[in-house]
Amino acid sequence: MKNLVLVVITALTTLTVQFTAQAQKMEYKVITSVESIVPNGLGRSRIISSNDQRDYKNYTSTQTEEDNTRNKSKRKDLRVKGFDETKLLNFFNLGGIRFQNIATNDALISSKINTMIDEGWELAFVNTGVESHAGKGDKGGIYITRYIFKRPK
């Protein structure tokens, strides 16, 4: 009998915890690092963190067969003016790839992540992309990483 009661209590506790976790609303925040891979150190590298909010619904239109009206939002209304911009170092300098710069960027990005965790955010997902320098004639290249954080509302 004691074992049955213990099993029932454990099951109810588990269900309560799962229900509470599912019912809890979360908020998300995206932080982006852009690291230049432009030769000769000519690029710009930054961590970008928006302080302003935008509701995507204000800038979205729904297309149907009956109504294909485009959203007429102005770019100036879309732009976020309040954001943090943390300087990072470029991957390249005049001598080529600079490993000290990469280590410096790692330290700065780690500091940003640790600060956000201290503020109650949890790192939920990381996504990367690259547009690399393709050699002679290609003067562009960036390495972009998006860090997606979440926390209870």
N, C-alpha and C positions, 0 to 999 in steps of 0.2 A: 504494500500500500504506500509506504514512504517513497519507494522508487517511482510509482505512478504519479504521486503528487509532485515530486521533483521534476519529472519529465514534463508535466503539464505547466508548471511554473516556468521552466526553461523555455518551452515552446511559446508561451504567452509573452515572455520577456523579449525573445527574438522577434516575434511578430510586431511588438510595440516599437522596438528600435527600428526595424525595417520600415514600418509605416511612418514614423516620425521623420526618418531620413528622406523618404520619398516626398513627404508633404512640405519639407523645408524648401523655401525659395532661395535661389542662388543668384548672385550677380557676378558678371564676368568683366574682366579687363584685359585688353590686349596691349602688350608692350612690344615694340619692334626695334630690332637692332639692324642697322644698315652699315655694312663694312665694305669699304672701297677696295676693289682689286684693279684699280687703274694704275698702269705703270708710272714710275717716277714720282709717286706720292702726290699726284695731282688731284685725287678724288677727295670726297668728304665722307667721314664715317661718324655715325651718331646712334644713340639710343633715343627713341621717341616715345613719349608717354602722354597721351591726351588727358587734359584736365577738364575739358568741356564734354558735355553729353550731346548726342544727336539721336533723334528718333527716326529710324530708317523709313517709317511709314510716311513721313512728310515728304520724302523724296522718291517715292515708289508709285508707279502706275500699274494697273492691271489691264492687260490687253485681252480683249474678247473680239469675237467676230462682229458684234454689234457696236462695240466702242473700242477703237484702237488709238485713242488720244494719248499722246506721250506726256510724261511728267515734264512740266515746264520750269522746274526749279532752276534758279540761277546758281552758278558755281560759287559766287561770293556768299550766298546764303548757306551753302553747304560747308564752306571752309571753317575749320576749327582754329580759333585764334589763341586759345589757352592750352598750351602744352609745354612739357619739359623736354629740353633738348640737351642730352649729355654728350659731350665730345668724346669720340673714340679716335684711335690712331688708325691710319691706313695700313693695309697689309704690305704694300710696297713702298720703298723709298728709292732714291736714285741708284742705290746699289742692288736693288732687287727685293726679294721677299725679306721681310724684317720680322724674325721670330719674337724679338723683344716686344714689338708692337702687338702681336697676337696675344702674348702673355699679359700685357697691360690691359687689352680689351677684355680678356677673360676675367681679370681681377675686377674691372669696373662692372661688367655684366653680372658677375657673382654678387657684388655689393648691392646692385639694384634688386636682384632676386631675393637676397637675404633680407633687405629692408622691407620688401613687399610681404614676405612671410612673417616678419615681425609685426606688420600691420594687419595680420589676420588673413592674408591671401594664401591660397594653395596653388602651386603650379600644377595645372591640369593637363596641359598639352603644349608641345613645341612643334613648330612647322618651319621648314627651311626651304630656301630656293636660291638659285644662283644664275646670274647672267655673267658668264666668265669672259675674260679677255681671250679673244680667239687669234691673237697673233698680229702680224703686220697689217696695218690698216684698220684694225678694230681698237678704238680708243676707249671703249666702255667696259664696265664690269662692276657688279655689286654682288655681295653675299648678304641675303636678307634672312632674318630669323624672327618669327613671331612667337612670343611667349604668351600663352593664354592662361590667365589666373582666374580662380573662382573663390568665392566666400559666401557664407550665409548672409542674406539680406537682413 
